[in-house]
Amino acid sequence: MSDGMLTFEPFRIWYDRQKKKRTDMRLECGFAPGTITKIFSDGFPVRSDIIETICKVYNLRIEQVIAYREVEEDGRQ
Protein backbone atom coordinates (compact mmCIF):
# COMPACT_ATOMS: atom_id res chain seq x y z
CA MET A 1 0.00 0.00 0.00
CA SER A 2 1.26 3.47 -0.81
CA ASP A 3 0.78 6.69 1.06
CA GLY A 4 0.80 10.21 -0.20
CA MET A 5 1.85 13.68 0.67
CA LEU A 6 1.26 17.25 -0.40
CA THR A 7 4.13 19.10 -2.03
CA PHE A 8 4.85 22.64 -3.18
CA GLU A 9 7.01 21.22 -5.99
CA PRO A 10 4.89 22.71 -8.82
CA PHE A 11 5.25 26.15 -7.26
CA ARG A 12 8.98 25.76 -6.62
CA ILE A 13 9.54 24.78 -10.27
CA TRP A 14 7.52 27.78 -11.46
CA TYR A 15 9.28 30.11 -9.00
CA ASP A 16 12.76 28.97 -10.07
CA ARG A 17 11.86 29.51 -13.72
CA GLN A 18 10.94 33.11 -12.87
CA LYS A 19 14.51 33.60 -11.55
CA LYS A 20 13.10 34.82 -8.25
CA LYS A 21 14.71 34.69 -4.84
CA ARG A 22 13.04 33.80 -1.56
CA THR A 23 13.43 37.40 -0.42
CA ASP A 24 11.24 38.41 -3.38
CA MET A 25 8.43 36.27 -1.95
CA ARG A 26 8.77 37.99 1.40
CA LEU A 27 8.28 41.39 -0.24
CA GLU A 28 5.60 40.31 -2.74
CA CYS A 29 3.47 38.16 -0.41
CA GLY A 30 4.37 39.54 3.00
CA PHE A 31 5.22 36.10 4.39
CA ALA A 32 7.41 35.56 7.44
CA PRO A 33 10.74 33.79 6.81
CA GLY A 34 9.46 30.66 8.59
CA THR A 35 6.49 30.41 6.23
CA ILE A 36 8.77 30.71 3.20
CA THR A 37 11.01 27.98 4.61
CA LYS A 38 7.98 25.70 5.02
CA ILE A 39 6.98 26.30 1.39
CA PHE A 40 10.45 25.48 0.07
CA SER A 41 10.85 22.37 2.24
CA ASP A 42 7.29 20.96 2.11
CA GLY A 43 6.92 21.72 5.81
CA PHE A 44 3.22 21.06 6.04
CA PRO A 45 0.85 21.98 7.51
CA VAL A 46 0.59 25.34 5.77
CA ARG A 47 -2.53 27.44 6.28
CA SER A 48 -4.92 27.61 3.34
CA ASP A 49 -4.79 31.43 3.31
CA ILE A 50 -1.05 31.18 2.55
CA ILE A 51 -1.79 29.01 -0.49
CA GLU A 52 -4.56 31.42 -1.51
CA THR A 53 -2.16 34.37 -1.27
CA ILE A 54 0.37 32.60 -3.52
CA CYS A 55 -2.38 31.98 -6.09
CA LYS A 56 -3.53 35.61 -5.99
CA VAL A 57 -0.12 37.32 -5.97
CA TYR A 58 1.35 35.20 -8.77
CA ASN A 59 -1.91 34.62 -10.68
CA LEU A 60 -1.58 30.82 -10.43
CA ARG A 61 -4.12 28.02 -10.24
CA ILE A 62 -4.05 25.77 -7.18
CA GLU A 63 -2.56 22.89 -9.20
CA GLN A 64 0.35 25.18 -10.11
CA VAL A 65 1.05 25.68 -6.40
CA ILE A 66 0.55 22.32 -4.67
CA ALA A 67 0.22 18.71 -5.77
CA TYR A 68 -0.51 15.37 -4.17
CA ARG A 69 2.32 12.89 -4.64
CA GLU A 70 2.12 9.17 -4.05
CA VAL A 71 4.89 7.79 -1.83
CA GLU A 72 5.67 4.09 -1.64
CA GLU A 73 6.10 2.41 1.75
CA ASP A 74 9.86 2.34 1.28
CA GLY A 75 9.86 6.13 0.85
CA ARG A 76 10.20 6.20 -2.94
CA GLN A 77 8.12 8.67 -4.89
N, C-alpha and C positions, 0 to 999 in steps of 0.2 A: 504494500500500500504506500502511496506517495502522499506527501503533505504539500502545503503551499505557503507562499509568503508574498506580501506586497513589496514592491520595489519602486524606487524613484528612477530606475535606470532609463526609461524613455526620456524623462526630463533632463537627466544628466547628459545624455547623448545630445539632445537638442541644445542645451546650454553650452556645452563644449564647442559645438559647431558655430555658435554665435561669437566665439572668442571672448566670452565674458569671464570675469573673475568673481569669486565669492563675495568680495567686497561690493561689487556692483549690485548683487542681490540685496545686500543689507540696505543700500541706498534706495534701490528701486521698490522694494517690497516692505522695508521697515522691519525686517526680521532681526531678532537677537542672534548673536553668534552661535549660541547653542542650538537654535532652531535650524540654522543653516548647516551646522555639523550633522544634525539628525537627517536632513534631506540628503546630504552627500554620502552618508554611511548607512542608509536604510535603517535608521534608529527609530523604528516605530515603537509606540504609537505617536502619530502626528495629528494634531487637531484638524478637523475638516475645514475650518476657516482658513488655515494655512494653505491647504491645497486649493481652496477657492481663490485665495489671493494670487497664487501663482498663475492660475488659469486666467484671471482678470488682467493682471499686470502684463503678462506676456502673450495674451490673446491665444491661449492654447485650449484644446479640448482635454477632458479628464484623461483620456487614453494616451495623450501625449505627455502626461505628467506622472501617472502611476500605472503599474501593471501588476497582474497576479501571475506569479511564476511557480510552476510545479517544482517541487524538490523531492528527490528520491530519499528513501530512508537512510542511505549511506551518505547523504549530504550533497550528492551531485544534482546539478540543475539541468 
